[in-house]
Amino acid sequence: MVVLALVQATLAGNFLGGQYDALMLHALGARAITITSAVQVVILAWVWRVGGPPGALVGAVVQTLLLVAEFAAGELRLAALHIPLGVLLVVGIVQLATMIWRTPLPDRYTVESEAGP
């Protein structure tokens, strides 16, 4: 997600700098990052079900909803909303990735752990 977000920011900068071909790649990147975010929600829901923290799941759901809004703002050419929301999303994506990376996973469930000594 972080790499996709940084690529999106770079493509947006290229487009604003006059490389108009970057807009098509930026649109493809928007689809890729939105789909990846939705997949991330599914994975974090599974992690939460097996004992992981709920905060990451909530953050991922909010992130996905904001990415859908960002996608719509871009398609509607609402630059006054699209650009600041994009900046906030990059910051949020980095923060969520950091939170997920630092969160220890729950212990694995094994039959031996239930059987006792």
C-alpha positions as CSV (number, residue, x, y, z in Angstrom):
1,M,0.0,0.0,0.0
2,V,2.8,2.4,0.9
3,V,4.5,1.8,-2.5
4,L,1.3,2.3,-4.4
5,A,0.6,5.5,-2.5
6,L,4.0,6.9,-3.3
7,V,3.7,5.9,-6.9
8,Q,0.3,7.7,-7.0
9,A,1.8,10.9,-5.5
10,T,4.7,10.7,-8.0
11,L,2.3,10.3,-11.0
12,A,0.2,13.1,-9.8
13,G,3.2,15.4,-9.5
14,N,4.3,14.4,-13.0
15,F,0.8,15.2,-14.4
16,L,0.8,18.6,-12.6
17,G,4.2,19.2,-14.0
18,G,3.0,18.9,-17.6
19,Q,3.5,15.2,-18.3
20,Y,-0.1,14.5,-19.3
21,D,0.5,10.9,-20.1
22,A,1.0,10.3,-16.4
23,L,-2.8,10.9,-15.9
24,M,-3.7,7.5,-17.4
25,L,-1.2,5.7,-15.2
26,H,-2.5,7.7,-12.2
27,A,-6.1,6.5,-13.0
28,L,-4.8,2.8,-13.2
29,G,-3.0,3.3,-9.9
30,A,-6.2,4.6,-8.3
31,R,-7.9,1.4,-9.2
32,A,-5.0,-0.7,-8.0
33,I,-4.7,1.0,-4.6
34,T,-8.5,0.9,-4.0
35,I,-8.7,-2.8,-4.8
36,T,-5.6,-3.5,-2.7
37,S,-7.2,-1.6,0.2
38,A,-10.4,-3.7,0.0
39,V,-8.3,-6.9,0.0
40,Q,-6.4,-5.5,3.1
41,V,-9.8,-5.1,4.9
42,V,-10.6,-8.7,4.3
43,I,-7.2,-9.8,5.6
44,L,-7.3,-7.6,8.6
45,A,-10.9,-8.9,9.4
46,W,-9.4,-12.4,9.4
47,V,-6.6,-11.2,11.7
48,W,-9.1,-9.6,14.0
49,R,-11.2,-12.8,14.2
50,V,-8.2,-14.8,15.3
51,G,-7.4,-12.3,18.1
52,G,-5.7,-9.4,16.4
53,P,-6.4,-5.8,17.3
54,P,-9.5,-4.2,16.1
55,G,-7.8,-0.8,15.5
56,A,-6.1,-1.9,12.3
57,L,-9.4,-3.2,10.8
58,V,-11.2,0.0,11.6
59,G,-8.3,2.1,10.1
60,A,-8.4,-0.1,7.0
61,V,-12.2,0.3,6.5
62,V,-11.9,4.1,6.9
63,Q,-9.0,4.1,4.5
64,T,-10.9,2.2,1.9
65,L,-13.9,4.5,2.2
66,L,-11.7,7.5,1.8
67,L,-10.0,6.0,-1.2
68,V,-13.4,5.5,-2.9
69,A,-14.1,9.2,-2.2
70,E,-10.7,10.1,-3.5
71,F,-11.3,8.0,-6.7
72,A,-14.7,9.8,-7.2
73,A,-13.1,13.2,-6.6
74,G,-10.5,12.5,-9.2
75,E,-13.0,11.2,-11.8
76,L,-15.1,14.3,-11.2
77,R,-12.1,16.6,-11.5
78,L,-12.6,18.1,-8.1
79,A,-8.9,19.1,-7.6
80,A,-9.7,21.2,-4.5
81,L,-10.8,18.0,-2.8
82,H,-8.7,15.4,-4.6
83,I,-5.3,16.9,-3.9
84,P,-5.6,17.5,-0.1
85,L,-7.4,14.2,0.4
86,G,-4.6,12.5,-1.5
87,V,-2.0,14.0,0.8
88,L,-4.0,13.0,3.9
89,L,-4.4,9.4,2.5
90,V,-0.6,9.0,1.9
91,V,0.0,10.0,5.5
92,G,-2.7,7.7,6.7
93,I,-1.5,4.8,4.6
94,V,2.0,5.1,6.1
95,Q,0.6,5.4,9.6
96,L,-1.6,2.3,9.1
97,A,1.2,0.3,7.6
98,T,3.4,1.3,10.6
99,M,0.7,0.3,13.1
100,I,0.2,-3.1,11.3
101,W,4.0,-3.7,11.1
102,R,4.5,-3.0,14.8
103,T,1.5,-5.1,16.0
104,P,2.5,-8.5,17.2
105,L,0.3,-11.3,15.8
106,P,-1.6,-13.5,18.2
107,D,-0.1,-16.8,19.2
108,R,-0.9,-19.7,17.0
109,Y,-3.6,-22.0,18.2
110,T,-2.3,-25.6,18.4
111,V,-3.8,-28.8,19.7
112,E,-0.7,-29.3,22.0
113,S,-1.4,-26.0,23.7
114,E,-4.9,-27.1,24.7
115,A,-3.8,-30.6,25.7
116,G,-1.6,-29.4,28.5
117,P,1.3,-31.3,30.1
